[in-house]
Amino acid sequence: MSKTITIDGQVIPFEEGQTIMEAATEAGVYIPHLCHHPEYTPHGSCKLCNVNVNGRTCSACTFPAMEGQQILNDAKDINEERKKITQMLFVEGNHFCPSCEKTGNCQLQAVAYHLNMLDDHFPLFYPHREMDASHAKVLIDHNRCIFCTLCVRASQQKDGKDVFAISGRGINKHLIINAESGLLKDSELEATDQAAHICPTGAILIKHTAYQVPIGERIYDHTQIDQVSLNSENLQHDN
């Protein structure tokens, strides 16, 4: 007899060792997230996947599924907290969607739409952040980094390199390049690396490709992020 958890009243089977996120995804239940990716070690940094487990707040991407858990996911108060987190991500960086070449393909933007985020709510920080366009094929716009560590994990766990790291705390937190000069051109990064393509925002971009797919024909222009996420993650699991 399979073990089960219950999410918003829906009984969901799980296998020993699975996280709540993994069990939910296999069952077609979307839990909002930005730092989670099924190929990499869960990190729990974005906190968008926080759910209520038997009265306790837990990150669904890191917390193991256990028999008898009663989980609240798609609840008003939880989604309001997720919206606040998303608003804070917007104001802590410089995210100007209409002028961003990632618009329509940006997961942060798509999550904001999913959560019905209509404004930033909080005062904008307008942090001073640099752009690194030193690499021949890849650029980094630090204004858009949300410190999800996906590029860090992809470089280490998929590409077999150690190109990126996160340094500092609070407003001083920043993405660093593991090169003596600190510049992308002097790192081991190649345009074909997974780390160059994993960014959920427009922080890491491949040069000369920005508008090959026109605005209006991009991933989230026609499909909600919950459908895209569930389809892609279950496809990766099947493979």
N, C-alpha and C positions, 0 to 999 in steps of 0.2 A: 504494500500500500504506500503510495507516494506521500511525501510530506507536503503540507500546504501552509500558505500565509493568506491573509485576507487584506486586500487593498480596496478601500472605499466600498466595502461590502462584497467585492468580487473575490471568490476563492481561487487562489493561484498555486499551482504545484511548483515545487522547486527541487533542485538536486543539492545534495550535501556539498558545501563549499561555495555555493553561489551567493552573491550579494543580493540585496533587495532590488537593486537596479537591474541586475542580470535576469532575475526571475520575472520582474515586471516587464522588461523588454520582450522576453520570449513569449509572454502572454499578451502582448500587444497593448500594454499600458504605458503611456508616456509619462516620464518624470522629467521635468525641465532640468537642463544641465548645460554647462559650457566647458568645464574642465575634464569631463569624463570622455573616454574613448575606449571601446572594447578591446583594442589591441595592446593597451598600455596599463601599467600598474595604476590603480585608482589613487587619486591624490586628495580629493575632498577639499579643494581650495576655493571653489566658487560659491559653495553653500546654496546654490539654487536647488539642488536635489534634496534639501532637508525635508524630511517627512516626520510625522508623529507616529512613533512606534510604542504602543501600550502606554501612552501619556508622556513619552520621552522624545525629544528632538534628536534625530540622527541623520547623518549623511547617507543617502540610499546607495551611493556608489562605493562606500567603504564598509557599511554595516552588514554583517552576514544575515541571510534569511534563516529564521529559526521557527520550528513548529509552533503554531498557535499565535503567531504575531498578528495583532490587529493594527492595521496601518491606515493612517489618513494621508492622502496625497493631494487630491483635487478638492481641497477645502478652501473656503473663502479667506480665512485668516492666514493660512499657509501661502496662498497665492498672493496675498497682499504683502507678506514679508518678502516673497520672491521679487515682487515688483519694486519694493524699496531697495533691495540689493542691486537690481538691474539699474535703477535710477542712479544709485551711488557709483556704479561702474561707469556710467555715462559722464557724470560730473567730475569724477576723479581723473579722467583722461580728456582728450580733445577729440570727440566723436561728432563729426559734422556729416551726417549721412548723405545729404543731397550732393555733396562734392566728393564723396569717397568712391574710389573706383571699385570697392568691394560691395557697394550697395546692391541688394538683391541676392547676394551670395554670402552675406554676413550673418553668422549665427547669433551674435549679440543683438543685432537689429531684429532678426526673426523672433527671438525669445521675447523681446520687448513688445512686438506686435501680439504674440501669443498671450502675453500677460495683460494686454490692453493698457500698456503704458502710453499715456497721452502727453506727458510732459516730464521734465527732469526733476521737478519738485524741489530739489536741493540747489543751493547756489553753486555755480560752476567754479571749479578750482582754477582753470586755465593754467595748468602746470607748464613750465618751460621744458620741453623735451626736444631732443635732436632727431634728425633723420640720418641714417647711415646708407648712403647710396654708393659706397666705395666698391662694392662687389660688381663684377661685370654683368651678372645675370639676376641678382637678387637684391632687394632693398628692404630696409627696416624703417618703418615709421613708428617711433617709440610713443608717439601721441596716442596710438590706438591699442597699445599692449594692455591686457587686463590681467596679466600674471597668472594665467591658467596653467603654466608649465608644460603645455602639450608639446611645444617645440623642444623643451629640455628632455622630456621623456622619449620623444620620437628619435631625437639625435642619439641618445644613449641606447635605447632598447631596440630600435629598428635599423638605424643607419650605422650602428657600431662606432659612433664618434662621441664627442663631448663638446659640441660647439657652443651651447647656450647654458646659462645659469641665471638664477635670480639673486640679486644682492640688495641689501638695505631693508628698512622697515618703514611702514606707514607711507607718508607722502614721498619719502626718499627711496622707496622700493623701485628697482629698475632692472631691466633685462640686460645682461652683460654678455659679451662675446669672449670666449676663451681663446684669446690671442694676445700676444705681448703688447701689440698696439691698441687692442680693444676694438679694432675695426673688422668688419665682416670680410673684407678682401683678404685679410691675413689669416682667416680661419680655414677649416677643412670643408666648409659647407659647399655643396654642389647643388645646382638647380634641380637635379633629379632626386635629391634627398627627400625623404618623407617629412623631415623637419621644416623644409621650405614650403610645404603645401598644407600643413596641419592646422595652421592658425585659424581660430574661429572668427577673427576680425580681420581688418586690413593692415595689421601690423607687419606681417611678412608677406611680401609680394614678389612675384616673378616679373621682371621687367619686360616691357614691350608686349604685354598680353592683356592689358587692363580692359579694353572694350572689344575684344574678339567676340564675346557674347554680348549683344546689346542689352541695355537696361530695358526691362519689360519682358525679357526672355530668360531671366536667370532663375536659379533654383527656387528661391522663396517668393518670386513674383507670382507664381501660380499655385504653389503647394505649401501648406502650413508646415512649420518645423516639426510638429509632432509626427506627421505622416512621413516626412523625409527621414527623421531620426530613427523611427521604428523600422522602416524598410531597409535602410542602409545597415543598421546594427544587426538586424536579424540575418541579412545577407552575409555579413562578415562572419557571424556565428556559424552559419551553415557551411561556409567555406573552410 
